[in-house]
């Protein structure tokens, strides 16, 4: 028998849709069989019914499918997610059939349980009516359990369904024997309901209420589990449904309506007011306000115009746009978001891997324990009925439903809620990292600051008007593409239309010159003005020095022989950054500002947002070394960044958080992706991840505690089998309900 070993060739990654699983033990068994194949690493998730498999040649997908089928289950390659385009054929929803089976079982089992619990209602021949009602419940209602147990038996395996099937069929079989061959069928027979076992010879005892009740309770648990799994995955389905279904493409100047999956990169398409943007692209014509709340969580519409990027799935709230497609299909941001969410939901935390291993050996142990319980009670002289009842209670109460659902349901709900809030969790390992992190390294540009230069102050010289200084400076800068020039022009929107510039010239490294309104205007460093013979007043020189001392870029503007004003430009701190830093501290994290900018600028930004530790003037390659050094000091480091130069540091950090507005390589290197361009999203991400991890741990604790506490009670004969079945089903519902509380998580932003 071969065992799993390191891959020796480049691995392939594939995702299989698994059918026929009914419990965590099934998932553990499939996973074990796949991992026995040479060069294969597999993770099977019971909640999502998928197997994520890494394999190397010469193994093929057909080999993987064949292995799963030999194990007694179904496997297939699911179609790739298509958030844009015609709706794919929906898989068969198991809920309606399960609901019908449940309601039939409820209707038939309620009279059986009522008659057993209230001796006063036990009329003559009541036991035969109970048999008539209970038999269809056990046979029809319990058919999924019996079928799964039989399949597993043929493959030499025992799962949770084995426990349920054995327990209910044994209870029904004993009752049939007692009715036909014992004394239980005697007219006028009565016996009281008890929570524990009684010591009799068993020939007058029937357990039809246990057989019907257990089947119904467990069936109800399965139904609520299935419904909860569908509810928990609602965020992912909503994400996939955000995309448009069809689009108006411009071809040879004519609009043609086509399905969106036929759209190609480079196609020009029209987006009218109220329509969804079909795919990621760049605005070629028009301007409008775009509602991106469904994708980014931003409630305020974003103004876009020619040259601006737009995201597929957003709604055009204003004018007509002509957009050139830049990404289609699986490459769009929406598709990437869906893929990240699904990958996270298919992963497993270390705690769940332990739970899966336990589930894999749990069932055989329980069967042995039930057999031991039967033998012990018989040996103690309690009689076959007492011994049999205790053994059945052990079989029923031991079903590890809750154990198998503890992590997957919390992950489903947590990652789904994160997707709604613009926080994409790549995998459960990221959740475990958030608990240990004590230091958060913040990249400055684009993370703490906007990453764009903004005009912060205009200081006119004595006797000059501010608006006139800004108007002439912006008119001159309108001829330049420099970031400082763009900031000045954007900042001059308040002064109205700008006059044209003539004879524009760029003086390398110093500034620009040109003629505006008949005046020879110069803008740039003080050196440029002085070299051209312009006088720089002392008050403007001091203002320039003061601006540079706090990390701003200061440029002087002058004409007619003297400097007329000072413009201060800087990469502006985002409005929410200071509050985000405060909240990160409240989470127990020490913030560190990391940047390649000069120390003066870095210290100014750090002071503004409340960060004490600053590491400045580092090269991109040195960012990795900084993270490694902090880790060497014993810190557990989270890194927040957005650029290509942050990617290596994001990958090196114990927890990487990428701003969704950043580069693809940064996003790929991170553990969490923040769709919103807001540092408060990092706070939300860490809070949500910690809440999800706490829910997983709580689920696992209660699942383990339940089994540990209940098994001895059942073996000791202190639980009626029907009560055991109800308690087992309740534990699964409790775990699911506890996980669904994550849907109420509220962001701070």
C-alpha positions as CSV (number, residue, x, y, z in Angstrom):
1,X,0.0,0.0,0.0
2,X,1.5,3.3,-1.0
3,X,1.3,6.4,1.2
4,X,1.2,10.1,0.5
5,X,4.6,11.5,-0.3
6,X,6.0,14.9,-1.4
7,X,5.2,15.8,-5.0
8,X,8.2,15.3,-7.3
9,X,6.8,17.1,-10.3
10,X,4.8,20.3,-10.8
11,X,1.4,19.5,-9.2
12,X,-2.0,20.0,-10.8
13,X,-4.9,21.3,-8.8
14,X,-8.4,20.1,-9.3
15,X,-11.7,20.4,-7.5
16,X,-14.1,17.4,-7.5
17,X,-17.8,17.6,-6.7
18,X,-18.5,14.7,-4.3
19,X,-21.9,13.0,-4.0
20,X,-23.3,10.5,-1.5
21,X,-21.6,11.9,1.6
22,X,-23.8,11.8,4.6
23,X,-21.5,12.6,7.5
24,X,-18.0,13.7,8.4
25,X,-16.9,10.1,8.6
26,X,-17.6,9.8,4.8
27,X,-15.5,12.8,4.1
28,X,-12.6,11.4,6.2
29,X,-12.8,8.1,4.4
30,X,-12.7,9.6,0.9
31,X,-9.9,11.9,2.0
32,X,-7.9,8.9,3.3
33,X,-8.4,6.9,0.1
34,X,-7.3,9.8,-2.1
35,X,-4.2,10.5,0.0
36,X,-3.1,6.9,-0.3
37,X,-2.5,7.5,-4.0
38,X,1.0,8.3,-5.0
39,X,1.6,12.0,-5.5
40,X,-1.8,13.1,-4.3
41,X,-2.8,15.5,-1.5
42,X,-6.5,15.8,-1.0
43,X,-8.9,17.7,1.4
44,X,-12.5,16.7,1.4
45,X,-15.1,19.1,2.9
46,X,-18.3,17.7,4.0
47,X,-20.2,21.0,4.2
48,X,-19.3,22.1,0.6
49,X,-19.4,18.5,-0.7
50,X,-16.1,19.1,-2.6
51,X,-12.6,17.7,-2.7
52,X,-9.7,19.9,-3.4
53,X,-6.9,17.7,-4.8
54,X,-3.3,18.4,-5.7
55,X,-1.8,15.6,-7.9
56,X,1.2,15.0,-10.0
57,X,1.7,13.0,-13.2
58,X,1.0,10.2,-14.1
59,X,-2.2,10.5,-12.0
60,X,-5.1,11.8,-14.0
61,X,-8.5,13.3,-13.0
62,X,-10.1,10.1,-14.2
63,X,-8.0,8.2,-11.7
64,X,-9.2,10.5,-8.9
65,X,-12.8,10.0,-9.9
66,X,-12.4,6.3,-10.1
67,X,-10.9,6.1,-6.6
68,X,-13.8,8.0,-5.1
69,X,-16.3,5.8,-6.9
70,X,-14.5,2.7,-5.7
71,X,-14.9,4.0,-2.2
72,X,-18.6,4.0,-2.7
73,X,-19.3,7.7,-3.5
74,X,-19.8,9.8,-6.7
75,X,-17.3,12.3,-8.0
76,X,-17.4,14.7,-10.9
77,X,-15.6,17.8,-12.2
78,X,-17.9,20.8,-11.5
79,X,-18.1,23.5,-14.1
80,X,-16.0,26.6,-13.4
81,X,-17.8,29.6,-11.7
82,X,-19.3,32.0,-14.3
83,X,-20.4,35.1,-12.4
84,X,-21.0,36.8,-15.8
85,X,-23.1,35.1,-18.4
86,X,-26.1,32.9,-18.8
87,X,-27.1,31.0,-15.7
88,X,-25.6,27.5,-15.6
89,X,-27.9,24.5,-15.1
90,X,-28.7,24.4,-11.4
91,X,-27.8,21.2,-9.5
92,X,-30.8,19.3,-8.2
93,X,-31.8,20.8,-4.8
94,X,-32.1,17.9,-2.2
95,X,-34.2,20.0,0.1
96,X,-37.7,19.4,-1.4
97,X,-37.3,15.6,-1.3
98,X,-35.8,15.7,2.2
99,X,-38.6,18.0,3.4
100,X,-41.3,15.6,2.1
101,X,-39.6,12.7,3.8
102,X,-39.4,14.7,7.0
103,X,-43.0,15.8,7.1
104,X,-44.3,12.3,6.3
105,X,-42.1,11.0,9.2
106,X,-43.3,13.7,11.6
107,X,-47.0,13.0,10.8
108,X,-46.6,9.3,11.4
109,X,-44.2,9.4,14.4
110,X,-46.0,11.9,16.5
111,X,-49.0,9.6,17.4
112,X,-46.5,6.8,18.0
113,X,-44.5,8.9,20.5
114,X,-47.6,10.3,22.1
115,X,-49.1,6.8,22.7
116,X,-45.8,5.6,24.2
117,X,-45.4,8.6,26.5
118,X,-49.0,8.7,27.9
119,X,-50.1,5.3,29.3
120,X,-53.7,6.7,29.7
121,X,-53.9,6.8,25.9
122,X,-52.8,3.2,25.4
123,X,-56.1,1.7,24.3
124,X,-56.6,-2.0,23.3
125,X,-54.4,-2.9,20.4
126,X,-52.6,0.5,20.5
127,X,-49.3,-1.3,20.0
128,X,-50.4,-2.6,16.6
129,X,-51.3,0.9,15.5
130,X,-47.9,2.0,16.6
131,X,-46.3,-0.7,14.5
132,X,-48.4,0.3,11.5
133,X,-47.3,3.9,11.8
134,X,-43.7,3.4,12.9
135,X,-42.7,0.9,10.2
136,X,-43.0,3.3,7.3
137,X,-41.0,5.9,9.3
138,X,-38.1,3.6,9.9
139,X,-38.2,2.1,6.3
140,X,-39.1,5.1,4.2
141,X,-38.0,8.0,6.4
142,X,-34.7,6.2,7.3
143,X,-34.1,5.0,3.7
144,X,-31.2,7.5,3.2
145,X,-29.4,6.1,6.3
146,X,-30.0,2.5,5.4
147,X,-28.9,3.0,1.8
148,X,-25.7,4.8,2.8
149,X,-25.0,2.2,5.5
150,X,-25.4,-0.6,2.9
151,X,-23.1,1.1,0.4
152,X,-20.4,1.6,3.1
153,X,-20.8,-2.0,4.3
154,X,-20.1,-3.3,0.7
155,X,-16.8,-1.3,0.9
156,X,-15.9,-2.5,4.3
157,X,-16.6,0.8,6.1
158,X,-18.7,2.0,9.0
159,X,-20.0,5.6,9.1
160,X,-22.4,7.6,11.1
161,X,-25.2,6.2,9.0
162,X,-24.2,2.8,10.1
163,X,-24.9,3.9,13.7
164,X,-28.3,5.3,12.8
165,X,-29.3,2.4,10.6
166,X,-28.2,-0.2,13.2
167,X,-30.0,1.5,16.0
168,X,-33.3,2.1,14.4
169,X,-33.6,-1.3,12.6
170,X,-32.6,-3.0,15.9
171,X,-35.3,-1.1,17.8
172,X,-37.9,-2.0,15.1
173,X,-36.7,-5.6,14.9
174,X,-36.9,-6.1,18.6
175,X,-40.4,-4.6,18.7
176,X,-41.6,-6.9,15.9
177,X,-40.2,-9.9,17.7
178,X,-41.8,-8.8,21.0
179,X,-45.2,-8.3,19.3
180,X,-45.3,-11.5,17.3
181,X,-43.3,-13.9,19.5
182,X,-43.3,-12.3,22.9
183,X,-46.1,-10.9,25.1
184,X,-46.1,-7.4,23.8
185,X,-48.9,-8.1,21.4
186,X,-51.3,-9.2,24.1
187,X,-54.6,-7.2,24.0
188,X,-54.6,-4.5,26.7
189,X,-50.8,-4.4,27.1
190,X,-49.5,-1.2,28.5
191,X,-46.1,0.1,29.6
192,X,-45.0,3.5,30.8
193,X,-42.5,5.8,29.0
194,X,-39.2,6.2,30.8
195,X,-36.1,8.4,30.2
196,X,-33.9,5.6,31.3
197,X,-33.9,1.8,30.9
198,X,-35.9,-0.7,32.9
199,X,-34.9,-4.3,33.9
200,X,-37.3,-6.8,32.4
201,X,-37.0,-9.9,30.2
202,X,-37.9,-7.7,27.2
203,X,-40.6,-9.9,25.7
204,X,-43.2,-7.4,26.7
205,X,-41.4,-4.3,25.7
206,X,-41.6,-2.5,22.4
207,X,-39.4,0.4,21.2
208,X,-41.4,1.7,18.3
209,X,-41.3,5.2,19.7
210,X,-37.5,5.1,19.8
211,X,-37.3,3.7,16.3
212,X,-39.7,6.3,14.8
213,X,-38.6,9.2,17.0
214,X,-34.8,8.7,16.4
215,X,-35.4,8.5,12.6
216,X,-37.5,11.6,12.6
217,X,-35.2,13.6,14.9
218,X,-32.1,12.7,12.9
219,X,-34.0,13.4,9.6
220,X,-34.9,16.8,11.0
221,X,-31.3,17.4,11.9
222,X,-30.2,16.5,8.3
223,X,-32.8,18.7,6.9
224,X,-31.8,21.7,9.0
225,X,-28.1,21.0,8.2
226,X,-28.9,21.0,4.5
227,X,-30.9,24.2,4.7
228,X,-28.2,25.9,6.8
229,X,-25.5,24.9,4.4
230,X,-27.5,26.4,1.6
231,X,-28.2,29.6,3.7
232,X,-24.5,29.8,4.6
233,X,-23.5,29.7,1.0
234,X,-26.0,32.4,0.0
235,X,-23.3,35.1,0.0
236,X,-21.2,33.2,-2.6
237,X,-24.3,32.6,-4.8
238,X,-25.2,36.3,-4.5
239,X,-21.7,37.2,-5.5
240,X,-21.9,34.9,-8.6
241,X,-25.3,36.4,-9.5
242,X,-24.0,40.0,-9.4
243,X,-22.9,40.0,-13.1
244,X,-25.0,41.1,-16.0
245,X,-26.5,38.5,-18.3
246,X,-26.3,40.3,-21.6
247,X,-24.6,43.4,-23.0
248,X,-24.9,45.9,-25.9
249,X,-21.7,45.6,-27.9
250,X,-20.6,48.3,-30.4
251,X,-19.5,46.7,-33.6
252,X,-19.0,48.9,-36.7
253,X,-20.9,51.7,-34.9
254,X,-24.0,49.5,-34.4
255,X,-25.2,48.2,-31.0
256,X,-25.7,44.5,-30.9
257,X,-27.2,42.7,-27.8
258,X,-25.2,39.5,-27.0
259,X,-24.8,37.1,-24.0
260,X,-22.1,38.5,-21.8
261,X,-20.1,35.3,-22.0
262,X,-19.4,36.1,-25.7
263,X,-17.7,39.4,-24.7
264,X,-14.0,39.5,-25.5
265,X,-11.2,41.7,-24.3
266,X,-11.0,44.9,-26.3
267,X,-14.8,44.9,-27.2
268,X,-16.5,48.2,-26.7
269,X,-19.9,48.0,-25.0
270,X,-22.6,50.5,-23.9
271,X,-23.9,50.8,-20.3
272,X,-27.1,52.8,-20.0
273,X,-28.3,54.4,-16.7
274,X,-29.6,51.7,-14.4
275,X,-27.8,48.8,-16.1
276,X,-25.1,46.7,-14.6
277,X,-21.6,47.0,-16.1
278,X,-21.0,43.7,-17.9
279,X,-17.4,43.2,-17.1
280,X,-14.2,44.9,-15.9
281,X,-13.1,47.7,-18.3
282,X,-12.0,51.3,-18.9
283,X,-14.4,54.1,-19.7
284,X,-13.9,55.3,-23.3
285,X,-16.7,57.8,-23.6
286,X,-19.1,59.5,-21.2
287,X,-19.2,60.2,-17.5
288,X,-21.4,58.9,-14.7
289,X,-21.8,58.0,-11.1
290,X,-21.3,54.2,-10.5
291,X,-22.9,52.4,-7.6
292,X,-20.2,49.9,-6.5
293,X,-21.7,49.0,-3.2
294,X,-22.6,45.4,-4.3
295,X,-18.9,44.8,-5.1
296,X,-16.9,47.0,-2.8
297,X,-19.3,47.9,0.0
298,X,-18.9,51.6,-0.7
299,X,-22.3,53.3,-0.1
300,X,-21.4,56.5,-2.0
301,X,-21.5,56.3,-5.8
302,X,-18.1,56.8,-7.5
303,X,-17.8,59.4,-10.2
304,X,-16.1,58.0,-13.3
305,X,-15.1,59.5,-16.6
306,X,-12.9,58.9,-19.6
307,X,-9.9,56.7,-18.7
308,X,-11.3,55.5,-15.4
309,X,-11.5,51.8,-14.6
310,X,-14.9,50.2,-13.7
311,X,-15.7,46.8,-12.2
312,X,-18.2,44.3,-13.7
313,X,-21.3,44.0,-11.6
314,X,-21.5,47.6,-10.5
315,X,-24.6,49.6,-11.5
316,X,-24.4,52.7,-13.7
317,X,-26.4,55.3,-11.8
318,X,-26.0,58.2,-14.1
319,X,-25.2,58.9,-17.7
320,X,-24.5,56.7,-20.7
321,X,-21.0,55.1,-20.8
322,X,-19.0,53.4,-23.5
323,X,-16.6,50.9,-21.9
324,X,-13.7,48.9,-23.4
325,X,-13.5,45.5,-21.8
326,X,-10.2,44.7,-20.2
327,X,-11.0,41.5,-18.4
328,X,-13.7,38.9,-19.1
329,X,-15.0,35.6,-17.7
330,X,-12.9,34.1,-14.9
331,X,-10.3,37.0,-15.0
332,X,-12.8,39.6,-13.8
333,X,-12.6,40.9,-10.2
334,X,-16.0,39.5,-9.5
335,X,-14.9,36.0,-10.6
336,X,-11.7,36.3,-8.6
337,X,-13.7,37.3,-5.5
338,X,-16.0,34.3,-6.0
339,X,-13.0,32.0,-6.4
340,X,-11.3,33.3,-3.3
341,X,-14.5,32.8,-1.2
342,X,-15.1,29.3,-2.5
343,X,-11.4,28.3,-1.9
344,X,-11.7,29.6,1.7
345,X,-14.9,27.7,2.2
346,X,-13.3,24.5,0.9
347,X,-10.3,24.7,3.2
348,X,-9.9,23.2,6.7
349,X,-8.4,24.6,9.8
350,X,-5.9,22.5,11.9
351,X,-8.6,21.9,14.5
352,X,-11.0,20.5,11.9
353,X,-8.3,18.2,10.5
354,X,-8.0,16.8,14.0
355,X,-11.8,16.4,14.2
356,X,-11.9,14.6,10.8
357,X,-9.2,12.1,12.0
358,X,-11.3,11.5,15.2
359,X,-14.5,11.0,13.1
360,X,-12.7,8.5,10.9
361,X,-12.1,6.1,13.8
362,X,-15.0,7.1,16.0
363,X,-17.7,4.9,14.4
364,X,-15.8,1.5,14.8
365,X,-15.1,2.4,18.4
366,X,-18.7,3.2,19.0
367,X,-19.9,-0.1,17.5
368,X,-17.4,-1.9,19.8
369,X,-18.7,0.2,22.7
370,X,-22.3,-0.7,21.9
371,X,-21.4,-4.4,21.7
372,X,-19.6,-4.1,25.1
373,X,-22.5,-2.3,26.6
374,X,-24.9,-5.1,25.5
375,X,-22.6,-7.7,26.9
376,X,-22.0,-6.0,30.2
377,X,-25.7,-5.4,30.9
378,X,-26.5,-9.1,29.9
379,X,-23.7,-10.2,32.2
380,X,-25.0,-8.0,35.0
381,X,-28.4,-9.8,34.8
382,X,-30.4,-6.8,33.7
383,X,-32.2,-8.8,31.0
384,X,-32.1,-8.6,27.2
385,X,-34.4,-5.6,27.0
386,X,-32.3,-3.4,29.3
387,X,-29.1,-4.5,27.6
388,X,-30.6,-3.9,24.2
389,X,-32.0,-0.5,25.0
390,X,-28.6,0.7,26.4
391,X,-26.7,-0.6,23.4
392,X,-29.2,1.2,21.0
393,X,-28.8,4.4,22.9
394,X,-25.0,4.3,22.6
395,X,-25.3,3.7,18.8
396,X,-27.7,6.6,18.4
397,X,-26.2,9.3,20.6
398,X,-22.7,8.8,19.3
399,X,-23.4,10.1,15.8
400,X,-20.6,12.7,15.2
401,X,-22.8,15.1,13.1
402,X,-21.8,18.1,15.2
403,X,-18.2,17.2,15.0
404,X,-18.2,17.2,11.2
405,X,-20.1,20.4,10.9
406,X,-18.2,22.5,13.5
407,X,-15.7,24.0,11.2
408,X,-17.3,23.9,7.7
409,X,-20.4,25.7,8.8
410,X,-18.6,28.5,10.6
411,X,-16.2,28.9,7.6
412,X,-19.2,29.0,5.2
413,X,-21.0,31.7,7.2
414,X,-17.8,33.7,8.1
415,X,-16.3,33.8,4.7
416,X,-19.8,34.5,3.1
417,X,-20.3,37.4,5.5
418,X,-16.8,38.6,4.7
419,X,-17.6,38.6,1.0
420,X,-20.6,40.8,1.7
421,X,-18.4,43.3,3.6
422,X,-15.6,43.3,1.1
423,X,-13.3,41.0,3.1
424,X,-12.1,37.9,1.2
425,X,-10.6,35.2,3.4
426,X,-8.4,32.9,1.3
427,X,-8.3,30.0,3.8
428,X,-8.8,28.8,7.3
429,X,-5.1,29.0,8.0
430,X,-5.5,32.8,7.9
431,X,-8.1,32.6,10.6
432,X,-5.7,30.8,12.9
433,X,-3.0,33.4,12.2
434,X,-5.2,36.3,13.3
435,X,-5.4,34.9,16.9
436,X,-1.6,35.1,17.3
437,X,-0.8,38.3,15.5
438,X,0.6,41.1,17.8
439,X,2.2,43.5,15.3
440,X,0.7,45.1,12.2
441,X,3.0,46.6,9.6
442,X,1.3,49.3,7.4
443,X,2.6,50.2,4.0
444,X,2.3,54.0,3.7
445,X,1.5,54.9,0.1
446,X,-1.9,53.6,-1.0
447,X,-2.7,52.0,2.4
448,X,-2.5,54.7,5.1
449,X,-2.5,57.5,2.5
450,X,-4.5,57.8,-0.7
451,X,-1.5,57.2,-3.0
452,X,-2.4,60.3,-4.9
453,X,-0.9,63.8,-4.5
454,X,-3.4,66.4,-3.3
455,X,-3.2,70.2,-3.0
456,X,-3.3,70.9,0.7
457,X,-2.5,74.6,1.0
458,X,-2.1,77.8,-1.0
459,X,-0.2,80.6,0.7
460,X,-0.3,83.9,-1.3
461,X,2.4,86.5,-0.8
462,X,1.5,89.8,0.8
463,X,-0.8,91.8,-1.5
464,X,-1.7,88.8,-3.7
465,X,-5.1,87.1,-4.0
466,X,-5.2,83.4,-3.3
467,X,-7.6,82.6,-6.2
468,X,-5.4,84.5,-8.7
469,X,-2.2,82.7,-7.5
470,X,-4.0,79.3,-7.8
471,X,-5.6,80.1,-11.2
472,X,-2.4,81.0,-12.9
473,X,-0.4,78.2,-11.3
474,X,-3.1,75.6,-12.3
475,X,-3.3,77.0,-15.9
476,X,0.5,76.6,-16.2
477,X,0.4,73.1,-14.7
478,X,-2.4,72.0,-17.0
479,X,0.3,71.4,-19.6
480,X,2.1,68.9,-17.4
481,X,1.4,65.2,-16.5
482,X,3.5,65.3,-13.3
483,X,1.7,64.1,-10.2
484,X,2.3,67.5,-8.5
485,X,0.8,69.2,-11.6
486,X,-2.3,67.0,-11.6
487,X,-2.8,67.8,-7.9
488,X,-2.6,71.5,-8.5
489,X,-5.0,71.4,-11.4
490,X,-7.5,69.2,-9.4
491,X,-7.2,71.6,-6.5
492,X,-8.1,74.6,-8.7
493,X,-11.5,73.3,-9.7
494,X,-13.0,76.0,-7.4
495,X,-11.6,78.9,-9.4
496,X,-13.4,78.0,-12.6
497,X,-12.2,77.7,-16.2
498,X,-8.4,78.0,-16.6
499,X,-6.9,80.3,-19.3
500,X,-4.7,78.7,-22.0
501,X,-0.9,78.4,-21.6
502,X,1.5,79.4,-24.4
503,X,5.2,78.5,-24.8
504,X,5.0,75.8,-22.1
505,X,8.4,74.4,-21.2
506,X,9.6,71.9,-18.7
507,X,12.9,72.6,-16.8
508,X,14.2,69.2,-15.8
509,X,14.2,68.7,-12.0
510,X,13.3,72.3,-11.2
511,X,9.8,73.1,-12.5
512,X,7.9,74.5,-15.5
513,X,7.5,77.8,-17.3
514,X,5.0,79.3,-19.8
515,X,2.9,82.3,-20.7
516,X,-0.6,82.7,-19.1
517,X,-2.7,85.8,-19.7
518,X,0.3,87.5,-21.2
519,X,2.4,87.0,-18.1
520,X,5.6,84.9,-18.0
521,X,4.8,82.4,-15.2
522,X,7.3,80.2,-13.4
523,X,6.4,77.3,-11.0
524,X,8.8,75.0,-9.2
525,X,11.6,75.1,-6.6
526,X,13.0,78.3,-5.2
527,X,16.2,77.7,-7.1
528,X,14.3,78.0,-10.5
529,X,12.8,81.3,-9.5
530,X,16.1,82.7,-8.2
531,X,18.0,81.6,-11.3
532,X,15.5,83.4,-13.5
533,X,15.9,86.6,-11.4
534,X,12.7,86.5,-9.4
535,X,12.7,87.6,-5.7
536,X,11.4,85.1,-3.1
537,X,10.0,87.0,-0.1
538,X,11.1,85.8,3.4
539,X,7.6,84.8,4.4
540,X,7.2,82.5,1.4
541,X,10.7,81.0,2.0
542,X,9.8,80.3,5.7
543,X,6.4,78.8,4.6
544,X,8.3,76.5,2.1
545,X,10.7,75.3,4.9
546,X,7.8,74.7,7.3
547,X,5.8,72.7,4.6
548,X,8.8,70.5,3.8
549,X,9.4,69.9,7.5
550,X,6.1,68.1,7.8
551,X,6.6,66.1,4.7
552,X,4.9,68.2,2.1
553,X,6.2,69.1,-1.3
554,X,6.4,72.9,-1.6
555,X,6.4,74.7,-5.0
556,X,6.7,78.4,-5.6
557,X,4.8,80.3,-8.3
558,X,5.9,83.7,-9.6
559,X,5.7,86.3,-12.4
560,X,6.7,89.9,-13.0
561,X,10.0,89.6,-11.1
562,X,8.9,88.1,-7.8
563,X,7.3,85.0,-6.2
564,X,3.6,85.4,-5.7
565,X,2.6,82.4,-3.7
566,X,3.4,78.9,-2.4
567,X,1.5,75.7,-3.1
568,X,1.9,72.7,-0.7
569,X,1.2,69.3,-2.1
570,X,1.3,65.9,-0.4
571,X,0.0,62.3,-0.5
572,X,-3.0,62.9,1.7
573,X,-3.8,60.6,4.7
574,X,-7.1,58.8,4.2
575,X,-9.8,60.2,6.4
576,X,-10.3,56.9,8.2
577,X,-6.6,55.9,8.8
578,X,-6.3,57.5,12.2
579,X,-9.4,55.8,13.5
580,X,-8.3,52.5,12.0
581,X,-4.9,52.7,13.8
582,X,-6.7,53.4,17.1
583,X,-8.9,50.3,16.6
584,X,-6.0,48.1,15.6
585,X,-4.4,49.1,18.9
586,X,-7.6,48.2,20.7
587,X,-7.3,44.7,19.1
588,X,-4.0,44.4,20.9
589,X,-1.8,45.1,17.8
590,X,1.2,47.3,17.7
591,X,1.2,49.4,14.4
592,X,4.4,50.0,12.5
593,X,4.6,52.3,9.5
594,X,6.9,51.0,6.7
595,X,7.7,53.1,3.6
596,X,10.3,53.8,1.0
597,X,9.7,57.5,1.3
598,X,12.1,59.8,3.2
599,X,12.0,59.8,7.0
600,X,10.6,63.3,7.3
601,X,7.5,62.4,5.2
602,X,7.1,59.1,7.0
603,X,7.3,60.7,10.5
604,X,4.8,63.3,9.5
605,X,2.3,60.7,8.3
606,X,2.9,58.5,11.4
607,X,2.3,61.4,13.7
608,X,-1.0,62.3,11.9
609,X,-2.4,58.8,12.3
610,X,-0.9,57.9,15.7
611,X,1.8,55.4,14.9
612,X,4.9,55.5,17.1
613,X,7.3,53.1,15.3
614,X,8.4,54.2,11.8
615,X,10.7,52.4,9.4
616,X,11.5,54.6,6.4
617,X,13.7,54.8,3.2
618,X,13.6,51.0,2.6
619,X,13.9,49.4,-0.8
620,X,11.2,47.0,-1.9
621,X,13.5,44.0,-1.3
622,X,14.3,45.4,2.2
623,X,10.6,45.2,3.2
624,X,10.9,41.4,3.4
625,X,14.0,41.8,5.6
626,X,12.1,44.2,7.9
627,X,9.3,41.7,8.3
628,X,11.8,38.9,8.9
629,X,13.6,41.0,11.5
630,X,10.4,41.7,13.4
631,X,9.6,38.0,13.4
632,X,13.1,37.3,14.6
633,X,12.3,39.6,17.6
634,X,9.6,37.1,18.5
635,X,6.7,39.1,17.0
636,X,3.9,37.6,15.0
637,X,3.5,40.0,12.1
638,X,0.5,41.1,9.9
639,X,1.3,43.1,6.9
640,X,-1.1,45.5,5.1
641,X,0.0,46.6,1.6
642,X,-1.2,47.2,-2.0
643,X,1.7,47.3,-4.4
644,X,3.9,44.9,-6.3
645,X,6.7,46.0,-4.0
646,X,4.7,44.7,-1.0
647,X,4.0,41.3,-2.4
648,X,7.1,39.5,-1.0
649,X,6.5,41.1,2.4
650,X,2.9,40.1,2.3
651,X,3.9,36.5,1.6
652,X,6.6,36.5,4.3
653,X,4.3,37.9,7.0
654,X,2.4,35.6,9.3
655,X,-0.8,37.3,8.0
656,X,-0.9,39.2,4.7
657,X,-3.7,41.7,4.0
658,X,-3.9,43.2,0.6
659,X,-6.0,46.3,-0.3
660,X,-8.3,45.2,-3.2
661,X,-7.4,48.4,-5.1
662,X,-3.8,47.2,-5.3
663,X,-2.0,45.0,-7.8
664,X,-3.0,41.4,-8.6
665,X,0.4,40.1,-7.4
666,X,-0.2,41.7,-4.0
667,X,-3.6,40.2,-3.7
668,X,-2.3,36.7,-4.7
669,X,0.4,36.9,-2.1
670,X,-2.0,37.9,0.7
671,X,-4.1,35.8,3.1
672,X,-7.0,38.3,3.3
673,X,-8.0,40.7,0.6
674,X,-9.8,44.0,1.4
675,X,-12.0,45.1,-1.4
676,X,-12.6,48.5,0.1
677,X,-9.8,51.1,-0.2
678,X,-10.0,51.8,3.5
679,X,-7.8,50.8,6.3
680,X,-10.8,50.2,8.5
681,X,-11.5,47.2,6.3
682,X,-8.3,45.7,7.8
683,X,-9.9,46.1,11.3
684,X,-13.1,44.4,10.1
685,X,-11.1,41.6,8.5
686,X,-9.2,40.8,11.7
687,X,-12.3,41.1,13.8
688,X,-14.3,38.9,11.5
689,X,-11.5,36.3,11.3
690,X,-11.2,36.2,15.0
691,X,-14.9,35.9,15.5
692,X,-15.0,33.0,12.9
693,X,-12.2,31.2,14.7
694,X,-13.8,31.7,18.1
695,X,-17.1,30.2,16.6
696,X,-15.1,27.2,15.2
697,X,-13.5,26.6,18.6
698,X,-16.8,26.9,20.4
699,X,-18.5,24.5,18.0
700,X,-15.7,21.9,18.4
701,X,-15.8,22.3,22.2
702,X,-19.5,21.6,22.4
703,X,-19.4,18.8,19.8
704,X,-16.6,17.0,21.7
705,X,-18.1,17.8,25.1
706,X,-21.5,16.4,24.0
707,X,-20.1,13.1,22.9
708,X,-17.8,12.7,25.9
709,X,-20.6,13.5,28.3
710,X,-23.4,11.6,26.6
711,X,-21.7,8.3,25.8
712,X,-21.2,7.2,29.4
713,X,-24.8,8.2,30.2
714,X,-26.1,6.0,27.4
715,X,-23.8,3.1,28.2
716,X,-25.0,3.4,31.9
717,X,-28.6,3.0,30.8
718,X,-29.6,6.5,31.8
719,X,-30.9,7.6,28.4
720,X,-33.9,6.4,26.5
721,X,-32.9,5.8,22.8
722,X,-35.4,8.4,21.6
723,X,-34.1,11.0,23.9
724,X,-30.6,10.1,22.8
725,X,-31.6,10.6,19.1
726,X,-33.2,14.0,19.9
727,X,-30.1,15.1,21.8
728,X,-27.8,14.0,19.0
729,X,-29.9,15.9,16.4
730,X,-30.0,19.0,18.7
731,X,-26.2,19.1,18.9
732,X,-26.0,19.4,15.1
733,X,-28.7,22.1,15.0
734,X,-26.9,23.9,17.8
735,X,-23.6,23.9,15.9
736,X,-25.3,25.2,12.8
737,X,-27.2,27.9,14.7
738,X,-24.1,29.0,16.5
739,X,-22.3,29.4,13.2
740,X,-25.2,31.4,11.7
741,X,-24.7,34.0,14.4
742,X,-21.8,35.2,12.3
743,X,-24.3,36.6,9.8
744,X,-25.0,39.3,12.3
745,X,-21.4,40.5,12.3
746,X,-21.3,44.3,11.9
747,X,-18.4,46.3,10.5
748,X,-16.9,49.3,12.3
749,X,-16.6,51.2,9.0
